[in-house]
Amino acid sequence: MSERAISVDNLGKLYRIGEGQHYTTLREKLTDLIQSPFRALHRKANSSPDPPADTWLWALRNLSFEIKRGELVGIIGKNGAGKSTLLKVLSRITEPTEGYAEMHGRVGSLLEVGTGFHPELTGRENIYLNGAILGMRKAEIARKFDEIVAFAETERFLDTAVKFYSSGMYMRLAFAVAAHMDTEILIVDEVLAVGDAAFQKKCLGKMGEVRGSGRTVLFVSHNMNAIEQLCNRVILLDHGNMKRDSNDIRSVVTEYVLGADPEDNSVWLNSGSQCRNAYFTPMSVALVDRGGNPLHMPVRNDDEIWLETEGEIELVDPALVIGYAIYAEDGNLLYWSYSTDQTEAEWPALTPGRQRLRTRIPPHLLNEGSYRIELVGSLYYRQWLFASWMDAPRVHLTIQGGLSDSPYWTDKRPGLLAPLMRWEQMEPQATAICAERTQTEP
């Protein structure tokens, strides 16, 4: 048997923007079915010319890769990068415009929550229905029925119509059926997007079991912790093109979260149209030293690091606060800081006109690594000034070395933070405390 599970060669998918739904007759369907093999040969022989960009969109373009049996490959990228389109092409839901993809083995896919469920049927009936849609035989479903129900934790509601199920119950049941299929290839899209923490942990455990069984898994997720924990390879897509394909999971995740060259992004300048609002329009954000000189990355964690922002204020509101949020390279929030962190008497006096604010990032706090720092502006408890984290002004900080004054740590310490704490040696008194506690106990 071939070691290849998936082969993709020059794959592309073209969509027409704004194209309306066209309903076809049975005759047109039969004609299309007869002509489809000839269209496939024509696509292989002739590459499609680039269409006008204003009416057509390449959701995927020039994708080529191979996945071996037993690999668990994560596919990451921003919204619109082409992740779901790729999975739909591989699942034979949609047809590619150019190139081809070969699947070597039985394929099972879970692309949307509850796909194939009938709302009027019970959970028990939908297990058989969904299993049949995914390619399972009735005897196979019956053999694994109890295991599926136990995993989904829906025993009490088996004979209830699924239209009364919550979205979490839908997810548990759908994932349980797909995860218990005897398939060589499993394609999963955002299975952790719905469900409580306990169910997400169970899903991760099941995905780990699937990987250990030698099955091939394609896993799309925006949960970078899950990608790092489960996958042994990751593919980064950007506007339908492959940007990275590597077994170095951490470096690809860092590039996705922070950008390709975070060390070069320690200064942000407003292009003139970004983040404009009547309260505070930032003009620049920079990481500087005490004298206001821009820092060159990487820096040590004991260096003087200041975050400085300059902007225009048109309207003054007592609720206006400026601050920043700092994120680790895996996207986890470390902490927030606001201009109102100190006492009210120490708040910066925000008046109309050009304002320049800065705050100190404490030394001996951050561990080695790359960090994303985003400017935050809000009217306290009322309104965010920047539309979303994608639009917020941001700079990047890279820490390397200088983890503490102690000679013990010669490499990176464990954890996200590396604070320098002080310890004092005191006179022992645990025995006296225990004796005192014994005397006071009834």
C-alpha positions, -999 to 999 in steps of 0.1 A, spaced: 0 0 0 13 35 -9 26 57 19 8 86 5 -26 94 19 -33 127 1 -17 141 -31 -25 176 -42 -10 191 -74 -15 227 -86 -49 228 -70 -70 259 -76 -106 270 -70 -121 300 -87 -154 317 -77 -174 343 -95 -182 372 -71 -219 379 -69 -230 350 -91 -267 341 -85 -281 307 -79 -289 289 -112 -314 260 -110 -309 233 -136 -332 207 -151 -327 170 -150 -316 171 -187 -290 197 -178 -278 176 -149 -274 145 -171 -256 165 -198 -232 180 -171 -225 145 -158 -215 132 -192 -193 162 -199 -175 164 -165 -148 138 -174 -139 158 -205 -138 191 -185 -113 174 -161 -90 164 -190 -93 199 -204 -83 214 -171 -52 192 -169 -42 201 -205 -48 238 -203 -42 260 -173 -68 287 -168 -58 323 -176 -61 349 -149 -96 363 -150 -105 399 -141 -99 405 -103 -131 426 -99 -155 398 -109 -136 366 -100 -119 354 -68 -92 326 -65 -101 310 -32 -72 285 -38 -43 288 -62 -12 267 -70 -15 244 -40 8 214 -42 16 191 -13 16 154 -1 5 140 32 18 106 43 -3 80 62 -5 86 99 2 123 98 -19 148 117 -17 180 97 -30 213 110 -42 239 85 -42 275 98 -48 309 83 -69 340 87 -106 341 77 -108 339 40 -74 322 36 -90 292 19 -90 266 46 -126 255 44 -125 256 6 -96 232 6 -114 208 29 -145 209 7 -124 201 -24 -107 172 -6 -141 159 7 -155 160 -29 -181 185 -19 -170 210 -45 -150 206 -77 -116 223 -83 -112 247 -111 -77 235 -119 -53 209 -107 -64 178 -89 -64 161 -55 -61 123 -49 -73 106 -17 -58 72 -10 -82 56 14 -117 59 29 -125 95 38 -146 108 66 -153 145 71 -168 167 97 -170 202 82 -201 217 98 -220 211 130 -249 187 125 -245 183 87 -267 154 77 -290 156 108 -327 158 103 -344 180 129 -375 159 131 -357 126 137 -345 115 172 -309 114 182 -309 76 178 -322 78 143 -298 106 134 -268 85 145 -278 59 119 -286 85 93 -255 105 98 -233 74 99 -248 62 66 -241 97 50 -205 94 62 -202 60 47 -207 36 76 -226 4 72 -255 -3 95 -238 -32 112 -207 -10 118 -229 17 134 -247 -8 156 -214 -22 168 -202 12 178 -236 27 189 -230 25 226 -195 39 223 -208 69 203 -236 76 227 -213 74 257 -189 98 241 -216 123 231 -232 121 266 -267 122 252 -282 90 267 -312 107 282 -321 124 249 -316 96 224 -353 94 217 -359 132 216 -360 150 182 -327 168 176 -346 200 168 -348 204 206 -311 199 211 -287 227 219 -258 236 196 -235 219 221 -255 186 220 -255 188 182 -217 192 182 -212 163 206 -233 139 186 -219 149 152 -183 147 164 -189 114 182 -202 98 150 -174 111 128 -147 103 153 -158 67 156 -157 60 119 -132 34 106 -117 57 80 -81 60 68 -85 98 64 -104 121 87 -111 157 77 -122 180 106 -131 217 104 -133 237 136 -147 209 159 -137 229 189 -156 260 180 -187 248 199 -188 231 232 -178 236 268 -143 232 282 -149 196 293 -161 186 259 -132 204 241 -108 185 263 -125 152 254 -123 161 217 -86 168 220 -81 134 237 -101 116 210 -80 134 183 -49 122 201 -62 86 200 -70 89 163 -34 101 157 -21 71 177 -41 47 156 -22 55 124 -50 74 107 -44 105 87 -61 137 100 -65 171 85 -74 195 112 -85 231 107 -87 253 139 -81 288 152 -71 273 185 -33 274 183 -28 255 216 -47 226 200 -26 228 168 6 227 188 -6 199 211 -20 176 184 -2 182 151 31 170 138 30 193 108 12 225 99 3 243 67 -3 281 67 -26 295 40 -28 331 30 -53 344 4 -56 309 -11 -18 304 -14 5 282 6 27 304 28 44 277 50 45 240 52 67 228 80 71 203 109 83 232 131 49 239 145 60 267 169 77 288 142 47 286 118 22 295 146 44 324 156 45 336 120 7 333 118 0 351 151 27 378 150 36 381 113 66 370 93 91 395 107 80 406 142 114 419 151 111 446 124 77 458 136 86 478 168 71 510 153 35 516 140 27 547 120 -8 558 110 -12 558 72 -38 586 75 -70 566 73 -65 540 101 -83 540 134 -99 575 130 -125 585 156 -135 617 174 -120 607 208 -85 595 202 -69 589 168 -34 573 172 -7 586 150 21 564 161 29 536 185 65 526 193 87 506 217 114 530 229 141 533 256 140 558 285 153 585 262 126 579 236 149 562 211 133 533 191 144 499 203 160 474 179 149 438 184 157 415 202 161 431 236 168 416 270 141 412 296 161 435 319 163 463 294 144 496 298 113 491 276 87 519 272 55 518 251 49 553 236 19 565 217 10 598 201 -24 609 188 -50 635 183 -80 641 207 -110 660 194 -136 652 221 -128 648 258 -149 623 277 -143 614 314 -146 578 305 -118 579 279 -90 555 287 -59 545 267 -40 513 273 -24 482 258 -28 444 257 2 421 254 -2 387 238 22 357 237 33 341 205 5 315 207 -21 343 209 -28 340 247 -34 373 265 -8 380 292 -22 412 307 -39 445 301 -27 479 313 -48 511 312 -40 548 318 -63 545 348 -42 518 366 -29 543 392 -50 565 415 -74 590 401 -52 619 410 -24 604 388 -45 599 357 -30 616 326 -48 649 318 -64 642 284 -72 675 267 -81 683 230 -51 684 206 -20 663 202 -13 640 231 18 619 239 15 590 264 39 564 275 41 536 300 69 513 312 69 475 307 84 461 339 119 445 335 125 409 345 89 401 336 87 385 301 104 353 291 123 347 259 100 348 229 80 371 206 50 392 218 23 412 202 14 445 219 -19 461 208 -31 496 216 -64 497 234 -88 527 235 -122 528 249 -149 548 266 -150 528 298 -178 502 298 -194 520 268 -175 518 235 -143 504 220 -125 530 198 -109 504 175 -133 482 155 -115 449 161 -81 434 171 -73 431 134 -76 469 130 -59 479 163 -24 495 162 2 470 171 39 466 176 60 435 183 85 428 210 112 401 209 129 391 242 162 372 242 185 366 271 188 385 304 163 362 322 175 370 357 206 381 377 210 345 388 237 325 371 216 293 374 195 300 343 217 298 312 188 291 288 151 299 286 131 293 318 98 274 316 66 294 313 55 325 296 68 349 322 102 351 338 99 375 367 128 381 391 115 375 427 133 382 459 135 356 487 145 362 523 158 337 548 140 339 581 143 323 615 125 289 616 93 291 635 71 263 619 75 242 651 64 270 673 34 277 650 24 240 651 27 239 689 6 270 693 -21 256 669 -21 223 688 -27 242 721 -56 262 707 -74 233 691 -104 220 711 
